[in-house]
């Protein structure tokens, strides 16, 4: 085996500083703890700034999400309101149609009987809770039609009175006829009136 190599002696290097540099280095070494404290302080401040920025970003994100939710809720409410308005409109339209049938003579009967039943229905409608519970918009759309029918009834009553007055003034023609014939003539005349008005 070969012999172990001998290590060369360690060389020491001596750096010679000028007096001013040496004093400055001594001051730095002496104040190194203070510089360390400053570094820790600035690191802490920087950490706080980043934490605050993170919190600010999270808060802004939450605000944005809340606004989005508010918009979604507002849109949902508008949609529901539109659906309710549409349902109310359909209900009112159906109520109007139902009440219009009440004030229109039945087509299955002749004009005279249909109109007479029609007047009875109008009176029943106006003097019951059905009319009180009818929505105002439906009433507004039906009032002109009901008013027209009532005027037709008034015209019918006036014509009936005139017929009776004529018979009283001219009893000769009325005596030769039977009561049944007179009634039939009155029914025919009222039927003509309503057929023309409708």
Contact map, one row per residue, 1 for C-alpha under 8 A:
111000000000000000000000000000000000000000000000000000000000000000000000000000000000000000000000000000000000000000000000000000000000000000000000000000000000000000000000000000000000000000000000000000
111100000000000000000000000000000000000000000000000000000000000000000000000000000000000000000000000000000000000000000000000000000000000000000000000000000000000000000000000000000000000000000000000000
111110000000000000000000000000000000000000000000000000000000000000000000000000000000000000000000000000000000000000000000000000000000000000000000000000000000000000000000000000000000000000000000000000
011111000000000000000000000000000000000000000000000000000000000000000000000000000000000000000000000000000000000000000000000000000000000000000000000000000000000000000000000000000000000000000000000000
001111100000000000000000000000000000000000000000000000000000000000000000000000000000000000000000000000000000000000000000000000000000000000000000000000000000000000000000000000000000000000000000000000
000111110000000000000000000000000000000000000000000000000000000000000000000000000000000000000000000000000000000000000000000000000000000000000000000000000000000000000000000000000000000000000000000000
000011111000000000000000000000000000000000000000000000000000000000000000000000000000000000000000000000000000000000000000000000000000000000000000000000000000000000000000000000000000000000000000000000
000001111100000000000000000000000000000000000000000000000000000000000000000000000000000000000000000000000000000000000000000000000000000000000000000000000000000000000000000000000000000000000000000000
000000111110000000000000000000000000000000000000000000000000000000000000000000000000000000000000000000000000000000000000000000000000000000000000000000000000000000000000000000000000000000000000000000
000000011111000000000000000000000000000000000000000000000000000000000000000000000000000000000000000000000000000000000000000000000000000000000000000000000000000000000000000000000000000000000000000000
000000001111100000000000000000000000000000000000000000000000000000000000000000000000000000000000000000000000000000000000000000000000000000000000000000000000000000000000000000000000000000000000000000
000000000111110000000000000000000000000000000000000000000000000000000000000000000000000000000000000000000000000000000000000000000000000000000000000000000000000000000000000000000000000000000000000000
000000000011111000000000000000000000000000000000000000000000000000000000000000000000000000000000000000000000000000000000000000000000000000000000000000000000000000000000000000000000000000000000000000
000000000001111100000000000000000000000000000000000000000000000000000000000000000000000000000000000000000000000000000000000000000000000000000000000000000000000000000000000000000000000000000000000000
000000000000111110000000000000000000000000000000000000000000000000000000000000000000000000000000000000000000000000000000000000000000000000000000000000000000000000000000000000000000000000000000000000
000000000000011111000000000000000000000000000000000000000000000000000000000000000000000000000000000000000000000000000000000000000000000000000000000000000000000000000000000000000000000000000000000000
000000000000001111101100000000000000000000000000000000000000000000000000000000000000000000000000000000000000000000000000000000000000000000000000000000000000000000000000000000000000000000000000000000
000000000000000111111100000000000000000000000000000000000000000000000000000000000000000000000000000000000000000000000000000000000000000000000000000000000000000000000000000000000000000000000000000000
000000000000000011111110000000000000000000000000000000000000000000000000000000000000000000000000000000000000000000000000000000000000000000000000000000000000000000000000000000000000000000000000000000
000000000000000001111111000000000000000000000000000000000000000000000000000000000000000000000000000000000000000000000000000000000000000000000000000000000000000000000000000000000000000000000000000000
000000000000000011111111100000000000000000000000000000000000000000000000000000000000000000000000000000000000000000000000000000000000000000000000000000000000000000000000000000000000000000000000000000
000000000000000011111111110000000000000000000000000000000000000000000000000000000000000000000000000000000000000000000000000000000000000000000000000000000000000000000000000000000000000000000000000000
000000000000000000111111111000000000000000000000000000000000000000000000000000000000000000000000000000000000000000000000000000000000000000000000000000000000000000000000000000000000000000000000000000
000000000000000000011111111100000000000000000000000000000000000000000000000000000000000000000000000000000000000000000000000000000000000000000000000000000000000000000000000000000000000000000000000000
000000000000000000001111111110000000000000000000000000000000000000000000000000000000000000000000000000000000000000000000000000000000000000000000000000000000000000000000000000000000000000000000000000
000000000000000000000111111111000000000000000000000000000000000000000000000000000000000000000000000000000000000000000000000000000000000000000000000000000000000000000000000000000000000000000000000000
000000000000000000000011111111100000000000000000000000000000000000000000000000000000000000000000000000000000000000000000000000000000000000000000000000000000000000000000000000000000000000000000000000
000000000000000000000001111111110000000000000000000000000000000000000000000000000000000000000000000000000000000000000000000000000000000000000000000000000000000000000000000000000000000000000000000000
000000000000000000000000111111110000000000000000000000000000000000000000000000000000000000000000000000000000000000000000000000000000000000000000000000000000000000000000000000000000000000000000000000
000000000000000000000000011111111000000000000000000000000000000000000000000000000000000000000000000000000000000000000000000000000000000000000000000000000000000000000000000000000000000000000000000000
000000000000000000000000001111111110000000000000000000000000000000000000000000000000000000000000000000000000000000000000000000000000000000000000000000000000000000000000000000000000000000000000000000
000000000000000000000000000111111111000000000000000000000000000000000000000000000000000000000000000000000000000000000000000000000000000000000000000000000000000000000000000000000000000000000000000000
000000000000000000000000000001111111100000000000000000000000000000000000000000000000000000000000000000000000000000000000000000000000000000000000000000000000000000000000000000000000000000000000000000
000000000000000000000000000000111111110000000000000000000000000000000000000000000000000000000000000000000000000000000000000000000000000000000000000000000000000000000000000000000000000000000000000000
000000000000000000000000000000111111111000000000000000000000000000000000000000000000000000000000000000000000000000000000000000000000000000000000000000000000000000000000000000000000000000000000000000
000000000000000000000000000000011111111100000000000000000000000000000000000000000000000000000000000000000000000000000000000000000000000000000000000000000000000000000000000000000000000000000000000000
000000000000000000000000000000001111111110000000000000000000000000000000000000000000000000000000000000000000000000000000000000000000000000000000000000000000000000000000000000000000000000000000000000
000000000000000000000000000000000111111111000000000000000000000000000000000000000000000000000000000000000000000000000000000000000000000000000000000000000000000000000000000000000000000000000000000000
000000000000000000000000000000000011111111100000000000000000000000000000000000000000000000000000000000000000000000000000000000000000000000000000000000000000000000000000000000000000000000000000000000
000000000000000000000000000000000001111111110000000000000000000000000000000000000000000000000000000000000000000000000000000000000000000000000000000000000000000000000000000000000000000000000000000000
000000000000000000000000000000000000111111111000000000000000000000000000000000000000000000000000000000000000000000000000000000000000000000000000000000000000000000000000000000000000000000000000000000
000000000000000000000000000000000000011111111100000000000000000000000000000000000000000000000000000000000000000000000000000000000000000000000000000000000000000000000000000000000000000000000000000000
000000000000000000000000000000000000001111111110000000000000000000000000000000000000000000000000000000000000000000000000000000000000000000000000000000000000000000000000000000000000000000000000000000
000000000000000000000000000000000000000111111111000000000000000000000000000000000000000000000000000000000000000000000000000000000000000000000000000000000000000000000000000000000000000000000000000000
000000000000000000000000000000000000000011111111100000000000000000000000000000000000000000000000000000000000000000000000000000000000000000000000000000000000000000000000000000000000000000000000000000
000000000000000000000000000000000000000001111111110000000000000000000000000000000000000000000000000000000000000000000000000000000000000000000000000000000000000000000000000000000000000000000000000000
000000000000000000000000000000000000000000111111111000000000000000000000000000000000000000000000000000000000000000000000000000000000000000000000000000000000000000000000000000000000000000000000000000
000000000000000000000000000000000000000000011111111100000000000000000000000000000000000000000000000000000000000000000000000000000000000000000000000000000000000000000000000000000000000000000000000000
000000000000000000000000000000000000000000001111111110000000000000000000000000000000000000000000000000000000000000000000000000000000000000000000000000000000000000000000000000000000000000000000000000
000000000000000000000000000000000000000000000111111111000000000000000000000000000000000000000000000000000000000000000000000000000000000000000000000000000000000000000000000000000000000000000000000000
000000000000000000000000000000000000000000000011111111100000000000000000000000000000000000000000000000000000000000000000000000000000000000000000000000000000000000000000000000000000000000000000000000
000000000000000000000000000000000000000000000001111111110000000000000000000000000000000000000000000000000000000000000000000000000000000000000000000000000000000000000000000000000000000000000000000000
000000000000000000000000000000000000000000000000111111111000000000000000000000000000000000000000000000000000000000000000000000000000000000000000000000000000000000000000000000000000000000000000000000
000000000000000000000000000000000000000000000000011111111100000000000000000000000000000000000000000000000000000000000000000000000000000000000000000000000000000000000000000000000000000000000000000000
000000000000000000000000000000000000000000000000001111111110000000000000000000000000000000000000000000000000000000000000000000000000000000000000000000000000000000000000000000000000000000000000000000
000000000000000000000000000000000000000000000000000111111111000000000000000000000000000000000000000000000000000000000000000000000000000000000000000000000000000000000000000000000000000000000000000000
000000000000000000000000000000000000000000000000000011111111100000000000000000000000000000000000000000000000000000000000000000000000000000000000000000000000000000000000000000000000000000000000000000
000000000000000000000000000000000000000000000000000001111111110000000000000000000000000000000000000000000000000000000000000000000000000000000000000000000000000000000000000000000000000000000000000000
000000000000000000000000000000000000000000000000000000111111111000000000000000000000000000000000000000000000000000000000000000000000000000000000000000000000000000000000000000000000000000000000000000
000000000000000000000000000000000000000000000000000000011111111100000000000000000000000000000000000000000000000000000000000000000000000000000000000000000000000000000000000000000000000000000000000000
000000000000000000000000000000000000000000000000000000001111111110000000000000000000000000000000000000000000000000000000000000000000000000000000000000000000000000000000000000000000000000000000000000
000000000000000000000000000000000000000000000000000000000111111111000000000000000000000000000000000000000000000000000000000000000000000000000000000000000000000000000000000000000000000000000000000000
000000000000000000000000000000000000000000000000000000000011111111100000000000000000000000000000000000000000000000000000000000000000000000000000000000000000000000000000000000000000000000000000000000
000000000000000000000000000000000000000000000000000000000001111111110000000000000000000000000000000000000000000000000000000000000000000000000000000000000000000000000000000000000000000000000000000000
000000000000000000000000000000000000000000000000000000000000111111111000000000000000000000000000000000000000000000000000000000000000000000000000000000000000000000000000000000000000000000000000000000
000000000000000000000000000000000000000000000000000000000000011111111100000000000000000000000000000000000000000000000000000000000000000000000000000000000000000000000000000000000000000000000000000000
000000000000000000000000000000000000000000000000000000000000001111111110000000000000000000000000000000000000000000000000000000000000000000000000000000000000000000000000000000000000000000000000000000
000000000000000000000000000000000000000000000000000000000000000111111111000000000000000000000000000000000000000000000000000000000000000000000000000000000000000000000000000000000000000000000000000000
000000000000000000000000000000000000000000000000000000000000000011111111100000000000000000000000000000000000000000000000000000000000000000000000000000000000000000000000000000000000000000000000000000
000000000000000000000000000000000000000000000000000000000000000001111111110000000000000000000000000000000000000000000000000000000000000000000000000000000000000000000000000000000000000000000000000000
000000000000000000000000000000000000000000000000000000000000000000111111111000000000000000000000000000000000000000000000000000000000000000000000000000000000000000000000000000000000000000000000000000
000000000000000000000000000000000000000000000000000000000000000000011111111100000000000000000000000000000000000000000000000000000000000000000000000000000000000000000000000000000000000000000000000000
000000000000000000000000000000000000000000000000000000000000000000001111111110000000000000000000000000000000000000000000000000000000000000000000000000000000000000000000000000000000000000000000000000
000000000000000000000000000000000000000000000000000000000000000000000111111111000000000000000000000000000000000000000000000000000000000000000000000000000000000000000000000000000000000000000000000000
000000000000000000000000000000000000000000000000000000000000000000000011111111100000000000000000000000000000000000000000000000000000000000000000000000000000000000000000000000000000000000000000000000
000000000000000000000000000000000000000000000000000000000000000000000001111111110000000000000000000000000000000000000000000000000000000000000000000000000000000000000000000000000000000000000000000000
000000000000000000000000000000000000000000000000000000000000000000000000111111111000000000000000000000000000000000000000000000000000000000000000000000000000000000000000000000000000000000000000000000
000000000000000000000000000000000000000000000000000000000000000000000000011111111100000000000000000000000000000000000000000000000000000000000000000000000000000000000000000000000000000000000000000000
000000000000000000000000000000000000000000000000000000000000000000000000001111111110000000000000000000000000000000000000000000000000000000000000000000000000000000000000000000000000000000000000000000
000000000000000000000000000000000000000000000000000000000000000000000000000111111111000000000000000000000000000000000000000000000000000000000000000000000000000000000000000000000000000000000000000000
000000000000000000000000000000000000000000000000000000000000000000000000000011111111100000000000000000000000000000000000000000000000000000000000000000000000000000000000000000000000000000000000000000
000000000000000000000000000000000000000000000000000000000000000000000000000001111111110000000000000000000000000000000000000000000000000000000000000000000000000000000000000000000000000000000000000000
000000000000000000000000000000000000000000000000000000000000000000000000000000111111111000000000000000000000000000000000000000000000000000000000000000000000000000000000000000000000000000000000000000
000000000000000000000000000000000000000000000000000000000000000000000000000000011111111100000000000000000000000000000000000000000000000000000000000000000000000000000000000000000000000000000000000000
000000000000000000000000000000000000000000000000000000000000000000000000000000001111111110000000000000000000000000000000000000000000000000000000000000000000000000000000000000000000000000000000000000
000000000000000000000000000000000000000000000000000000000000000000000000000000000111111111000000000000000000000000000000000000000000000000000000000000000000000000000000000000000000000000000000000000
000000000000000000000000000000000000000000000000000000000000000000000000000000000011111111100000000000000000000000000000000000000000000000000000000000000000000000000000000000000000000000000000000000
000000000000000000000000000000000000000000000000000000000000000000000000000000000001111111110000000000000000000000000000000000000000000000000000000000000000000000000000000000000000000000000000000000
000000000000000000000000000000000000000000000000000000000000000000000000000000000000111111111000000000000000000000000000000000000000000000000000000000000000000000000000000000000000000000000000000000
000000000000000000000000000000000000000000000000000000000000000000000000000000000000011111111100000000000000000000000000000000000000000000000000000000000000000000000000000000000000000000000000000000
000000000000000000000000000000000000000000000000000000000000000000000000000000000000001111111110000000000000000000000000000000000000000000000000000000000000000000000000000000000000000000000000000000
000000000000000000000000000000000000000000000000000000000000000000000000000000000000000111111111000000000000000000000000000000000000001001000000000000000000000000000000000000000000000000000000000000
000000000000000000000000000000000000000000000000000000000000000000000000000000000000000011111111100000000000000000000000000000000000000001000000000000000000000000000000000000000000000000000000000000
000000000000000000000000000000000000000000000000000000000000000000000000000000000000000001111111110000000000000000000000000000000000000000000000000000000000000000000000000000000000000000000000000000
000000000000000000000000000000000000000000000000000000000000000000000000000000000000000000111111111000000000000000000000000000000000010001000000000000000000000000000000000000000000000000000000000000
000000000000000000000000000000000000000000000000000000000000000000000000000000000000000000011111111100000000000000000000000000000000000001001100000000000000000000000000000000000000000000000000000000
000000000000000000000000000000000000000000000000000000000000000000000000000000000000000000001111111110000000000000000000000000000000000000000000000000000000000000000000000000000000000000000000000000
000000000000000000000000000000000000000000000000000000000000000000000000000000000000000000000111111111000000000000000000000000000000000000000000000000000000000000000000000000000000000000000000000000
000000000000000000000000000000000000000000000000000000000000000000000000000000000000000000000011111111100000000000000000000000000000000000000100000000000000000000000000000000000000000000000000000000
000000000000000000000000000000000000000000000000000000000000000000000000000000000000000000000001111111110000000000000000000000000000000000000100000000000000000000000000000000000000000000000000000000
000000000000000000000000000000000000000000000000000000000000000000000000000000000000000000000000111111111000000000000000000000000000000000000000000000000000000000000000000000000000000000000000000000
000000000000000000000000000000000000000000000000000000000000000000000000000000000000000000000000011111111000000000000100110000000000000000000000000000000000000000000000000000000000000000000000000000
000000000000000000000000000000000000000000000000000000000000000000000000000000000000000000000000001111111000000000000110110000000000000000000000110010000000000000000000000000000000000000000000000000
000000000000000000000000000000000000000000000000000000000000000000000000000000000000000000000000000111111100000000100100000000000000000000000000000000000000000000000000000000000000000000000000000000
000000000000000000000000000000000000000000000000000000000000000000000000000000000000000000000000000011111110001001101100000000000000000000000000000000000000000000000000000000000000000000000000000000
000000000000000000000000000000000000000000000000000000000000000000000000000000000000000000000000000000011111100001100100000000000000000000000000000000000000000000000000000000000000000000000000000000
000000000000000000000000000000000000000000000000000000000000000000000000000000000000000000000000000000001111111001000000000000000000000000000000000000000000000000000000000000000000000000000000000000
000000000000000000000000000000000000000000000000000000000000000000000000000000000000000000000000000000000111110000000000000000000000000000000000000000000000000000000000000000000000000000000000000000
000000000000000000000000000000000000000000000000000000000000000000000000000000000000000000000000000000000111111011000000000000000000000000000000000000000000000000000000000000000000000000000000000000
000000000000000000000000000000000000000000000000000000000000000000000000000000000000000000000000000000000011111111000000000000000000000000000000000000000000000000000000000000000000000000000000000000
000000000000000000000000000000000000000000000000000000000000000000000000000000000000000000000000000000001010111111100000000000000000000000000000000000000000000000000000000000000000000000000011011000
000000000000000000000000000000000000000000000000000000000000000000000000000000000000000000000000000000000000011111110000000000000000000000000000000000000000000000000000000000000000000000110111011000
000000000000000000000000000000000000000000000000000000000000000000000000000000000000000000000000000000000000111111111000000000000000000000000000000000000000000000000000000000000000000000000000000000
000000000000000000000000000000000000000000000000000000000000000000000000000000000000000000000000000000001110111111111100000000000000000000000000000000000000000000000000000000000000000000000000000000
000000000000000000000000000000000000000000000000000000000000000000000000000000000000000000000000000000011100001111111110000000000000000000000000000000000000000000000000000000000000000000000000010000
000000000000000000000000000000000000000000000000000000000000000000000000000000000000000000000000000000000000000111111111000000000000000000000000000000000000000000000000000000000000000000000000000000
000000000000000000000000000000000000000000000000000000000000000000000000000000000000000000000000000000001000000011111111100000000000000000000000000000000000000000000000000000000000000000000000000000
000000000000000000000000000000000000000000000000000000000000000000000000000000000000000000000000000001111100000001111111110000000000000000000000000000000000000000000000000000000000000000000000000000
000000000000000000000000000000000000000000000000000000000000000000000000000000000000000000000000000000100000000000111111111000000000000000000000000011001000000000000000000000000000000000000000000000
000000000000000000000000000000000000000000000000000000000000000000000000000000000000000000000000000000000000000000011111111100000000000000000000000000000000000000000000000000000000000000000000000000
000000000000000000000000000000000000000000000000000000000000000000000000000000000000000000000000000001100000000000001111111110000000000000000000000000000000000000000000000000000000000000000000000000
000000000000000000000000000000000000000000000000000000000000000000000000000000000000000000000000000001100000000000000111111111000000000000000000010000000000000000000000000000000000000000000000000000
000000000000000000000000000000000000000000000000000000000000000000000000000000000000000000000000000000000000000000000011111111100000000000000000000000000000000000000000000000000000000000000000000000
000000000000000000000000000000000000000000000000000000000000000000000000000000000000000000000000000000000000000000000001111111110000000000000000000000000000000000000000000000000000000000000000000000
000000000000000000000000000000000000000000000000000000000000000000000000000000000000000000000000000000000000000000000000111111111110000000000000000000000000000000000000000000000000000000000000000000
000000000000000000000000000000000000000000000000000000000000000000000000000000000000000000000000000000000000000000000000011111110110000000000000000000000000000000000000000000000000000000000000000000
000000000000000000000000000000000000000000000000000000000000000000000000000000000000000000000000000000000000000000000000001111111010000000000000000000000000000000000000000000000000000000000000000000
000000000000000000000000000000000000000000000000000000000000000000000000000000000000000000000000000000000000000000000000000111111111000000000000000000000000000000000000000000000000000000000000000000
000000000000000000000000000000000000000000000000000000000000000000000000000000000000000000000000000000000000000000000000000010111111100000000000000000000000000000000000000000000000000000000000000000
000000000000000000000000000000000000000000000000000000000000000000000000000000000000000000000000000000000000000000000000000011011111110000000000000000000000000000000000000000000000000000000000000000
000000000000000000000000000000000000000000000000000000000000000000000000000000000000000000000000000000000000000000000000000011111111110000000000000000000000000000000000000000000000000000000000000000
000000000000000000000000000000000000000000000000000000000000000000000000000000000000000000000000000000000000000000000000000000011111110000000000000000000000000000000000000000000000000000000000000000
000000000000000000000000000000000000000000000000000000000000000000000000000000000000000000000000000000000000000000000000000000001111111000000000000000000000000000000000000000000000000000000000000000
000000000000000000000000000000000000000000000000000000000000000000000000000000000000000000000010000000000000000000000000000000000111111101100000000000000000000000000000000000000000000000000000000000
000000000000000000000000000000000000000000000000000000000000000000000000000000000000000000010000000000000000000000000000000000000000111111100000000000000000000000000000000000000000000000000000000000
000000000000000000000000000000000000000000000000000000000000000000000000000000000000000000000000000000000000000000000000000000000000011111110000000000000000000000000000000000000000000000000000000000
000000000000000000000000000000000000000000000000000000000000000000000000000000000000000000000000000000000000000000000000000000000000001111111000000000000000000000000000000000000000000000000000000000
000000000000000000000000000000000000000000000000000000000000000000000000000000000000000000011011000000000000000000000000000000000000011111111100000000000000000000000000000000000000000000000000000000
000000000000000000000000000000000000000000000000000000000000000000000000000000000000000000000000000000000000000000000000000000000000011111111110000000000000000000000000000000000000000000000000000000
000000000000000000000000000000000000000000000000000000000000000000000000000000000000000000000000000000000000000000000000000000000000000111111111000000000000000000000000000000000000000000000000000000
000000000000000000000000000000000000000000000000000000000000000000000000000000000000000000000001000000000000000000000000000000000000000011111111100000000000000000000000000000000000000000000000000000
000000000000000000000000000000000000000000000000000000000000000000000000000000000000000000000001001100000000000000000000000000000000000001111111110000000000000000000000000000000000000000000000000000
000000000000000000000000000000000000000000000000000000000000000000000000000000000000000000000000000000000000000000000000000000000000000000111111111000000000000000000000000000000000000000000000000000
000000000000000000000000000000000000000000000000000000000000000000000000000000000000000000000000000000000000000000000000000000000000000000011111111100000000000000000000000000000000000000000000000000
000000000000000000000000000000000000000000000000000000000000000000000000000000000000000000000000000000100000000000000000000000000000000000001111111110000000000000000000000000000000000000000000000000
000000000000000000000000000000000000000000000000000000000000000000000000000000000000000000000000000000100000000000000000010000000000000000000111111111000000000000000000000000000000000000000000000000
000000000000000000000000000000000000000000000000000000000000000000000000000000000000000000000000000000000000000000000000000000000000000000000011111111100000000000000000000000000000000000000000000000
000000000000000000000000000000000000000000000000000000000000000000000000000000000000000000000000000000000000000000000000000000000000000000000001111111110000000000000000000000000000000000000000000000
000000000000000000000000000000000000000000000000000000000000000000000000000000000000000000000000000000100000000000000010000000000000000000000000111111111000000000000000000000000000000000000000000000
000000000000000000000000000000000000000000000000000000000000000000000000000000000000000000000000000000000000000000000010000000000000000000000000011111111100000000000000000000000000000000000000000000
000000000000000000000000000000000000000000000000000000000000000000000000000000000000000000000000000000000000000000000000000000000000000000000000001111111110000000000000000000000000000000000000000000
000000000000000000000000000000000000000000000000000000000000000000000000000000000000000000000000000000000000000000000000000000000000000000000000000111111111000000000000000000000000000000000000010010
000000000000000000000000000000000000000000000000000000000000000000000000000000000000000000000000000000000000000000000010000000000000000000000000000011111111100000000000000000000000000000000000000000
000000000000000000000000000000000000000000000000000000000000000000000000000000000000000000000000000000000000000000000000000000000000000000000000000001111111110000000000000000000000000000000000000000
000000000000000000000000000000000000000000000000000000000000000000000000000000000000000000000000000000000000000000000000000000000000000000000000000000111111111000000000000000000000000000000000000000
000000000000000000000000000000000000000000000000000000000000000000000000000000000000000000000000000000000000000000000000000000000000000000000000000000011111111100000000000000000000000000000100100000
000000000000000000000000000000000000000000000000000000000000000000000000000000000000000000000000000000000000000000000000000000000000000000000000000000001111111110000000000000000000000000000000000000
000000000000000000000000000000000000000000000000000000000000000000000000000000000000000000000000000000000000000000000000000000000000000000000000000000000111111111000000000000000000000000000000000000
000000000000000000000000000000000000000000000000000000000000000000000000000000000000000000000000000000000000000000000000000000000000000000000000000000000011111111100000000000000000000000000000000000
000000000000000000000000000000000000000000000000000000000000000000000000000000000000000000000000000000000000000000000000000000000000000000000000000000000001111111110000000000000000000001000000000000
000000000000000000000000000000000000000000000000000000000000000000000000000000000000000000000000000000000000000000000000000000000000000000000000000000000000111111111000000000000000000000000000000000
000000000000000000000000000000000000000000000000000000000000000000000000000000000000000000000000000000000000000000000000000000000000000000000000000000000000011111111100000000000000000000000000000000
000000000000000000000000000000000000000000000000000000000000000000000000000000000000000000000000000000000000000000000000000000000000000000000000000000000000001111111110000000000000000001000000000000
000000000000000000000000000000000000000000000000000000000000000000000000000000000000000000000000000000000000000000000000000000000000000000000000000000000000000111111111000000000000000000000000000000
000000000000000000000000000000000000000000000000000000000000000000000000000000000000000000000000000000000000000000000000000000000000000000000000000000000000000011111111100000000000000000000000000000
000000000000000000000000000000000000000000000000000000000000000000000000000000000000000000000000000000000000000000000000000000000000000000000000000000000000000001111111110000000000000000000000000000
000000000000000000000000000000000000000000000000000000000000000000000000000000000000000000000000000000000000000000000000000000000000000000000000000000000000000000111111111011000000000000000000000000
000000000000000000000000000000000000000000000000000000000000000000000000000000000000000000000000000000000000000000000000000000000000000000000000000000000000000000011111111000000000000000000000000000
000000000000000000000000000000000000000000000000000000000000000000000000000000000000000000000000000000000000000000000000000000000000000000000000000000000000000000001111111000000000000000000000000000
000000000000000000000000000000000000000000000000000000000000000000000000000000000000000000000000000000000000000000000000000000000000000000000000000000000000000000000111111111000000000000000000000000
000000000000000000000000000000000000000000000000000000000000000000000000000000000000000000000000000000000000000000000000000000000000000000000000000000000000000000000011111111100000000000000000000000
000000000000000000000000000000000000000000000000000000000000000000000000000000000000000000000000000000000000000000000000000000000000000000000000000000000000000000000000011111110000000000000000000000
000000000000000000000000000000000000000000000000000000000000000000000000000000000000000000000000000000000000000000000000000000000000000000000000000000000000000000000010011111111000000000000000000000
000000000000000000000000000000000000000000000000000000000000000000000000000000000000000000000000000000000000000000000000000000000000000000000000000000000000000000000010011111111100010000000000000000
000000000000000000000000000000000000000000000000000000000000000000000000000000000000000000000000000000000000000000000000000000000000000000000000000000000000000000000000001111111100000000000000000000
000000000000000000000000000000000000000000000000000000000000000000000000000000000000000000000000000000000000000000000000000000000000000000000000000000000000000000000000000111111100000000000000000000
000000000000000000000000000000000000000000000000000000000000000000000000000000000000000000000000000000000000000000000000000000000000000000000000000000000000000000000000000011111110110000000000000000
000000000000000000000000000000000000000000000000000000000000000000000000000000000000000000000000000000000000000000000000000000000000000000000000000000000000000000000000000001111111110000000000000000
000000000000000000000000000000000000000000000000000000000000000000000000000000000000000000000000000000000000000000000000000000000000000000000000000000000000000000000000000000001111111000000000000000
000000000000000000000000000000000000000000000000000000000000000000000000000000000000000000000000000000000000000000000000000000000000000000000000000000000000000000000000000000000111111100000000000000
000000000000000000000000000000000000000000000000000000000000000000000000000000000000000000000000000000000000000000000000000000000000000000000000000000000000000000000000000000001111111110000000000000
000000000000000000000000000000000000000000000000000000000000000000000000000000000000000000000000000000000000000000000000000000000000000000000000000000000000000000000000000001001111111111000000000000
000000000000000000000000000000000000000000000000000000000000000000000000000000000000000000000000000000000000000000000000000000000000000000000000000000000000000000000000000000000011111111100000000000
000000000000000000000000000000000000000000000000000000000000000000000000000000000000000000000000000000000000000000000000000000000000000000000000000000000000000000000000000000000001111111110000000000
000000000000000000000000000000000000000000000000000000000000000000000000000000000000000000000000000000000000000000000000000000000000000000000000000000000000000000000000000000000000111111111000000000
000000000000000000000000000000000000000000000000000000000000000000000000000000000000000000000000000000000000000000000000000000000000000000000000000000000000000100100000000000000000011111111100000000
000000000000000000000000000000000000000000000000000000000000000000000000000000000000000000000000000000000000000100000000000000000000000000000000000000000000000000000000000000000000001111111110000000
000000000000000000000000000000000000000000000000000000000000000000000000000000000000000000000000000000000000000100000000000000000000000000000000000000000000000000000000000000000000000111111111000000
000000000000000000000000000000000000000000000000000000000000000000000000000000000000000000000000000000000000000000000000000000000000000000000000000000000000000000000000000000000000000011111111100000
000000000000000000000000000000000000000000000000000000000000000000000000000000000000000000000000000000000000000100000000000000000000000000000000000000000001000000000000000000000000000001111111110000
000000000000000000000000000000000000000000000000000000000000000000000000000000000000000000000000000000000000001100000000000000000000000000000000000000000000000000000000000000000000000000111111111000
000000000000000000000000000000000000000000000000000000000000000000000000000000000000000000000000000000000000001100000000000000000000000000000000000000000000000000000000000000000000000000011111111100
000000000000000000000000000000000000000000000000000000000000000000000000000000000000000000000000000000000000000000000000000000000000000000000000000000000001000000000000000000000000000000001111111110
000000000000000000000000000000000000000000000000000000000000000000000000000000000000000000000000000000000000001100100000000000000000000000000000000000010000000000000000000000000000000000000111111111
000000000000000000000000000000000000000000000000000000000000000000000000000000000000000000000000000000000000001100000000000000000000000000000000000000000000000000000000000000000000000000000011111111
000000000000000000000000000000000000000000000000000000000000000000000000000000000000000000000000000000000000000000000000000000000000000000000000000000000000000000000000000000000000000000000001111111
000000000000000000000000000000000000000000000000000000000000000000000000000000000000000000000000000000000000000000000000000000000000000000000000000000010000000000000000000000000000000000000000111111
000000000000000000000000000000000000000000000000000000000000000000000000000000000000000000000000000000000000000000000000000000000000000000000000000000000000000000000000000000000000000000000000011111
